[in-house]
């Protein structure tokens, strides 16, 4: 017969019963001692603080008088406090949290006491470094989380050396600090910028400013382009240059999707630049069949511009106007001035902003798409551009 296997408990022999008998299963116990905070490690310096050294009963009595927001802040101080209070404080906080409740300090206001160098972002709901003005704003992991795909209205060009980028939060700042007296068309210093870069044979300079004109916020951008040699229209139209989501000199095809199949760029900006040059400097410009057929409003502007010097063009899909001028001095220089209107009230800005931001991706439908390949004629009120 095979040997009978005995369990480890049986092999160890009879176990001591420590005074317990079947007739007395519950022996007398000593009186309970006060329940102090549970200590994870004796070396934890947080456990030596007066609050965490109190008996559990007294600690719970103190915590019961705190608001849900204050409890959450206390759990963020250290692991010992989080262990003592528990995660139930977060559930209570999320259930009752009101961001702008005047009777109680909000969470970000309490946290901001310890982080004065940071600012609360209402878009992503976290504290992070203050948003920089347009001339210094860059896309970072914070701005991506805050503003998503509709983040910014980027001005050409964006280089590692710098650039100019406006986000909707900048517009909100301007409206929040709008002066009472707008009769003198006051300037908005937040939008001031002056950026210079060399790109190939061209020296490019962008100067930006903004004013309250006829009670509307109008952003003015001046593009100055001059070459190292003789400037021709080909230097500009092959960049490509972009002044809004719908106006560019690009001849690149659209992404091949259901909504953009067979689409091509419009000719308005390229025509405005080419006709600003003398006839002898217009060689190298893309032919008319490279672009889509101009809309009736665009065709009327193209005809009028040939008869009027300094003609101001207008985008048919967003509140943008522009003027193109050529200077023959010093080998030639092209000056393009663009004006972008954000309206008189912030609710109009929210409507216009969707028109300004370029959105071109394969998974976007016609309601989300906004680019030179999907241009819609919109009825937009006229606006003044000032001097």
C-alpha positions as CSV (number, residue, x, y, z in Angstrom):
1,X,0.0,0.0,0.0
2,X,1.2,3.5,-0.7
3,X,2.2,5.5,2.3
4,X,-0.5,7.7,3.8
5,X,0.3,11.4,3.4
6,X,-0.2,13.6,6.5
7,X,-0.8,17.3,6.4
8,X,1.7,19.7,7.8
9,X,-0.6,20.4,10.7
10,X,-0.9,16.7,11.6
11,X,2.9,16.3,11.3
12,X,3.5,19.1,13.6
13,X,1.7,17.3,16.4
14,X,-0.9,18.7,18.8
15,X,-1.3,22.5,18.8
16,X,-1.4,24.5,22.0
17,X,-4.9,25.9,22.8
18,X,-3.6,28.9,24.7
19,X,-6.1,28.3,27.5
20,X,-9.1,28.1,25.2
21,X,-11.5,25.3,25.8
22,X,-14.6,24.2,24.0
23,X,-16.7,25.3,26.9
24,X,-15.2,28.9,26.8
25,X,-14.7,29.9,23.1
26,X,-14.5,33.6,23.9
27,X,-12.0,34.2,26.7
28,X,-12.0,37.5,28.6
29,X,-10.5,40.4,26.6
30,X,-8.6,43.4,27.9
31,X,-10.3,46.8,27.6
32,X,-9.8,48.5,24.2
33,X,-7.2,51.2,24.0
34,X,-7.7,54.5,22.1
35,X,-7.4,53.9,18.3
36,X,-4.6,56.1,17.0
37,X,-3.8,56.7,13.3
38,X,-2.5,53.6,11.5
39,X,1.2,54.0,10.9
40,X,2.5,52.8,7.6
41,X,6.2,53.3,8.5
42,X,7.7,54.7,11.6
43,X,10.1,56.8,9.5
44,X,7.3,58.8,7.9
45,X,7.8,62.4,9.0
46,X,4.1,63.3,8.3
47,X,3.0,61.0,11.1
48,X,4.8,63.2,13.6
49,X,2.5,66.2,12.8
50,X,0.0,67.1,15.6
51,X,-3.1,66.4,13.5
52,X,-2.1,62.9,12.5
53,X,-0.9,62.0,16.0
54,X,-4.4,62.5,17.5
55,X,-6.6,59.6,18.5
56,X,-8.8,58.4,15.7
57,X,-12.0,59.5,17.4
58,X,-10.8,63.1,17.8
59,X,-9.4,63.2,14.3
60,X,-12.7,62.1,12.8
61,X,-14.5,64.7,14.8
62,X,-12.3,67.5,13.4
63,X,-12.6,66.2,9.8
64,X,-16.4,66.2,10.1
65,X,-16.4,70.0,10.3
66,X,-14.5,70.4,7.0
67,X,-16.2,71.1,3.6
68,X,-15.8,68.4,0.8
69,X,-13.4,70.7,-1.0
70,X,-11.2,71.1,2.2
71,X,-11.2,67.4,2.7
72,X,-10.0,66.8,-0.8
73,X,-7.2,69.3,-0.3
74,X,-6.1,67.6,2.9
75,X,-5.9,64.2,1.1
76,X,-3.5,65.8,-1.4
77,X,-1.0,66.8,1.3
78,X,0.4,63.4,2.0
79,X,-0.3,59.6,1.7
80,X,-0.9,59.4,5.5
81,X,-3.7,62.0,5.3
82,X,-5.2,60.2,2.3
83,X,-5.1,56.9,4.2
84,X,-6.8,58.5,7.2
85,X,-9.6,60.3,5.4
86,X,-10.1,57.8,2.6
87,X,-11.2,58.1,-1.0
88,X,-14.8,58.7,0.0
89,X,-14.0,62.4,0.4
90,X,-13.4,62.5,-3.4
91,X,-16.8,60.9,-4.2
92,X,-18.5,63.4,-1.9
93,X,-16.6,66.3,-3.5
94,X,-17.5,65.3,-7.1
95,X,-21.2,64.8,-6.1
96,X,-21.5,68.3,-4.5
97,X,-18.8,70.3,-6.3
98,X,-19.9,73.7,-7.7
99,X,-17.0,75.5,-9.4
100,X,-18.2,79.1,-8.8
101,X,-20.1,78.7,-5.5
102,X,-19.7,82.1,-3.8
103,X,-20.3,80.8,-0.3
104,X,-17.2,78.5,-0.3
105,X,-13.7,78.5,-1.7
106,X,-13.4,76.4,-4.8
107,X,-10.7,73.7,-5.1
108,X,-8.4,75.6,-7.4
109,X,-8.5,78.7,-5.1
110,X,-7.4,76.6,-2.2
111,X,-4.6,74.9,-4.3
112,X,-3.5,78.3,-5.7
113,X,-2.4,79.3,-2.2
114,X,0.5,76.9,-2.4
115,X,1.1,77.4,-6.2
116,X,1.0,81.1,-6.8
117,X,3.1,80.9,-10.0
118,X,0.3,78.8,-11.7
119,X,-3.1,79.8,-13.0
120,X,-6.4,78.0,-13.1
121,X,-7.4,77.0,-16.6
122,X,-11.2,76.8,-17.1
123,X,-10.8,74.8,-20.3
124,X,-9.0,71.8,-18.8
125,X,-9.8,72.4,-15.1
126,X,-6.2,72.2,-13.9
127,X,-3.5,74.6,-12.6
128,X,-0.7,75.1,-15.1
129,X,1.7,77.9,-16.2
130,X,0.0,81.1,-17.3
131,X,-1.0,81.3,-21.0
132,X,1.5,83.4,-22.9
133,X,0.5,86.3,-25.3
134,X,0.1,85.5,-29.0
135,X,3.7,86.5,-29.9
136,X,5.1,84.0,-27.4
137,X,2.4,81.3,-27.4
138,X,3.5,77.8,-28.4
139,X,1.7,74.5,-28.6
140,X,2.5,72.4,-25.6
141,X,0.9,69.4,-23.8
142,X,-1.1,71.8,-21.7
143,X,-2.5,73.8,-24.6
144,X,-3.3,70.7,-26.5
145,X,-5.3,69.4,-23.5
146,X,-7.0,72.8,-23.0
147,X,-8.0,73.7,-26.5
148,X,-8.0,70.5,-28.5
149,X,-8.1,70.5,-32.3
150,X,-9.8,74.0,-32.4
151,X,-6.9,75.4,-30.4
152,X,-5.4,78.2,-32.3
153,X,-5.4,80.6,-35.2
154,X,-1.8,80.2,-36.4
155,X,-0.2,82.9,-38.6
156,X,2.3,81.9,-41.2
157,X,5.0,80.8,-40.7
158,X,5.4,78.7,-37.5
159,X,9.0,77.9,-37.0
160,X,11.2,76.6,-34.1
161,X,12.5,80.1,-33.8
162,X,9.0,81.6,-33.1
163,X,5.7,82.6,-34.6
164,X,2.4,84.1,-33.8
165,X,-0.6,82.2,-32.5
166,X,-3.9,83.4,-31.2
167,X,-6.2,81.1,-29.0
168,X,-9.7,81.8,-28.0
169,X,-8.6,82.5,-24.5
170,X,-6.7,85.6,-25.8
171,X,-9.9,87.0,-27.3
172,X,-11.7,86.4,-24.0
173,X,-9.0,88.3,-22.1
174,X,-9.5,91.3,-24.5
175,X,-13.2,91.4,-24.0
176,X,-12.9,91.1,-20.2
177,X,-10.5,94.1,-20.1
178,X,-12.4,96.2,-22.7
179,X,-12.4,99.9,-21.8
180,X,-15.7,101.8,-21.3
181,X,-14.7,104.5,-23.8
182,X,-14.2,103.1,-27.3
183,X,-14.7,106.3,-29.3
184,X,-10.9,106.7,-29.9
185,X,-10.4,103.2,-31.2
186,X,-8.1,102.2,-28.3
187,X,-5.3,99.6,-29.0
188,X,-5.2,96.2,-27.4
189,X,-1.6,95.7,-26.3
190,X,-2.0,91.9,-25.7
191,X,-1.9,91.3,-29.5
192,X,1.2,93.3,-30.2
193,X,3.9,91.2,-32.0
194,X,6.9,91.7,-34.3
195,X,8.5,88.5,-35.7
196,X,11.2,88.2,-38.3
197,X,12.7,85.1,-40.0
198,X,14.6,84.2,-43.1
199,X,13.0,81.3,-45.1
200,X,15.1,80.4,-48.2
201,X,15.8,83.4,-50.3
202,X,13.1,85.5,-48.5
203,X,13.2,87.7,-45.5
204,X,9.9,87.6,-43.8
205,X,8.5,90.0,-41.1
206,X,5.1,89.8,-39.4
207,X,3.8,92.8,-37.4
208,X,0.6,92.3,-35.4
209,X,-1.6,94.7,-33.5
210,X,-5.3,95.0,-32.5
211,X,-7.7,97.9,-31.9
212,X,-11.4,98.4,-31.0
213,X,-12.8,99.8,-34.2
214,X,-16.5,100.7,-34.3
215,X,-16.8,98.7,-31.0
216,X,-15.5,95.6,-32.8
217,X,-12.2,93.8,-31.9
218,X,-10.1,93.9,-35.1
219,X,-6.7,92.1,-35.4
220,X,-4.3,93.6,-37.9
221,X,-1.5,91.6,-39.4
222,X,1.2,93.1,-41.7
223,X,3.3,90.7,-43.8
224,X,6.4,92.2,-45.3
225,X,8.4,89.9,-47.7
226,X,11.6,90.9,-49.5
227,X,14.2,88.7,-51.2
228,X,18.0,88.7,-51.1
229,X,17.8,89.5,-54.9
230,X,15.1,90.5,-57.3
231,X,11.6,89.8,-56.0
232,X,9.1,88.1,-58.4
233,X,5.5,86.8,-57.9
234,X,6.9,83.3,-58.0
235,X,8.8,83.8,-54.8
236,X,5.5,84.5,-52.9
237,X,3.1,82.1,-54.6
238,X,5.3,79.0,-54.1
239,X,5.8,79.5,-50.4
240,X,2.8,78.7,-49.7
241,X,1.5,81.8,-48.0
242,X,-1.7,81.7,-45.8
243,X,-3.6,84.6,-44.2
244,X,-6.7,82.7,-43.0
245,X,-8.2,79.3,-43.1
246,X,-9.5,79.8,-46.6
247,X,-7.0,82.1,-48.3
248,X,-3.7,80.5,-49.3
249,X,-1.4,80.3,-52.4
250,X,-0.9,76.6,-52.0
251,X,-1.4,74.4,-55.1
252,X,-1.2,71.1,-53.1
253,X,-4.2,68.8,-53.6
254,X,-6.6,68.1,-50.8
255,X,-6.6,64.9,-48.7
256,X,-8.4,62.3,-50.7
257,X,-11.6,61.8,-48.7
258,X,-15.4,61.5,-49.4
259,X,-15.9,65.2,-48.7
260,X,-12.9,66.6,-50.6
261,X,-12.7,64.3,-53.7
262,X,-11.7,66.5,-56.6
263,X,-11.4,69.7,-54.5
264,X,-8.8,72.3,-55.1
265,X,-7.7,75.7,-53.7
266,X,-9.3,79.0,-54.8
267,X,-7.5,81.6,-56.9
268,X,-8.3,84.8,-55.0
269,X,-5.1,85.2,-53.0
270,X,-2.8,84.1,-55.8
271,X,-4.6,86.5,-58.2
272,X,-4.3,89.4,-55.7
273,X,-0.5,88.8,-55.3
274,X,0.2,88.3,-59.0
275,X,-1.7,91.4,-60.2
276,X,0.2,93.5,-57.5
277,X,3.5,92.9,-59.4
278,X,4.5,94.6,-62.7
279,X,3.8,92.5,-65.8
280,X,7.5,91.7,-66.1
281,X,7.6,90.1,-62.6
282,X,4.6,87.8,-62.9
283,X,6.3,84.8,-64.4
284,X,6.2,81.4,-62.6
285,X,2.6,81.9,-61.2
286,X,0.4,78.8,-61.4
287,X,-2.1,78.8,-64.2
288,X,-5.8,79.4,-63.7
289,X,-6.8,75.7,-64.3
290,X,-4.7,74.8,-61.3
291,X,-7.4,76.3,-59.0
292,X,-11.1,75.8,-58.8
293,X,-13.4,78.1,-60.6
294,X,-13.8,81.4,-58.6
295,X,-17.2,82.0,-56.9
296,X,-19.2,84.9,-58.3
297,X,-18.2,87.2,-55.3
298,X,-14.6,86.3,-55.9
299,X,-14.7,86.9,-59.6
300,X,-16.3,90.3,-59.0
301,X,-13.4,91.3,-56.6
302,X,-10.8,90.1,-59.1
303,X,-12.3,92.3,-61.8
304,X,-12.6,95.3,-59.5
305,X,-9.0,95.0,-58.2
306,X,-7.6,95.5,-61.7
307,X,-9.3,98.9,-61.9
308,X,-8.7,100.2,-58.4
309,X,-5.2,100.6,-56.7
310,X,-5.0,99.4,-53.1
311,X,-8.2,97.4,-53.5
312,X,-9.3,95.6,-50.3
313,X,-10.3,92.0,-50.8
314,X,-12.7,90.0,-48.6
315,X,-12.9,86.3,-47.8
316,X,-16.3,84.9,-48.5
317,X,-16.0,82.3,-45.6
318,X,-14.8,84.3,-42.6
319,X,-14.5,87.9,-41.3
320,X,-11.2,88.6,-43.0
321,X,-10.1,91.4,-45.3
322,X,-6.7,91.9,-47.0
323,X,-4.8,94.3,-49.2
324,X,-1.7,93.5,-51.3
325,X,0.8,96.2,-52.3
326,X,4.1,96.0,-54.2
327,X,7.1,98.3,-53.6
328,X,9.8,98.4,-56.3
329,X,12.5,99.9,-54.0
330,X,15.6,97.8,-52.9
331,X,14.9,94.9,-55.3
332,X,11.2,94.8,-54.5
333,X,9.1,94.2,-51.4
334,X,5.5,92.8,-51.1
335,X,3.3,94.1,-48.3
336,X,0.1,92.2,-47.4
337,X,-2.1,93.7,-44.7
338,X,-4.9,91.4,-43.3
339,X,-7.7,92.4,-40.9
340,X,-9.6,89.8,-38.8
341,X,-12.8,90.9,-37.0
342,X,-13.9,89.1,-33.8
343,X,-17.2,91.1,-33.5
344,X,-18.6,93.4,-30.9
345,X,-19.7,90.8,-28.3
346,X,-18.2,87.6,-27.1
347,X,-21.1,85.5,-28.3
348,X,-20.3,86.6,-31.9
349,X,-16.6,85.8,-31.3
350,X,-17.6,82.2,-30.5
351,X,-19.4,82.0,-33.8
352,X,-16.6,83.6,-35.8
353,X,-13.9,81.5,-34.1
354,X,-15.2,78.4,-35.8
355,X,-14.6,80.1,-39.1
356,X,-11.1,81.3,-38.4
357,X,-9.5,78.0,-37.2
358,X,-8.4,75.7,-40.1
359,X,-9.6,72.1,-39.7
360,X,-8.6,69.6,-42.3
361,X,-8.5,65.9,-41.4
362,X,-9.7,62.7,-43.1
363,X,-12.3,61.9,-40.4
364,X,-14.0,65.3,-40.4
365,X,-17.4,65.7,-42.0
366,X,-18.7,68.9,-43.8
367,X,-19.9,70.4,-40.6
368,X,-16.5,70.2,-38.9
369,X,-14.3,70.8,-41.9
370,X,-13.0,74.4,-42.5
371,X,-10.2,74.9,-45.0
372,X,-9.4,76.2,-48.5
373,X,-10.7,72.9,-49.9
374,X,-14.2,73.3,-48.3
375,X,-15.2,76.9,-48.6
376,X,-18.7,78.0,-47.9
377,X,-20.2,81.4,-48.7
378,X,-21.5,83.0,-45.5
379,X,-23.4,86.2,-44.9
380,X,-21.0,88.1,-42.6
381,X,-21.6,91.8,-41.6
382,X,-19.2,94.2,-43.0
383,X,-16.6,95.8,-40.6
384,X,-14.3,98.8,-40.6
385,X,-10.5,98.3,-40.7
386,X,-9.3,101.7,-39.7
387,X,-6.2,103.4,-41.1
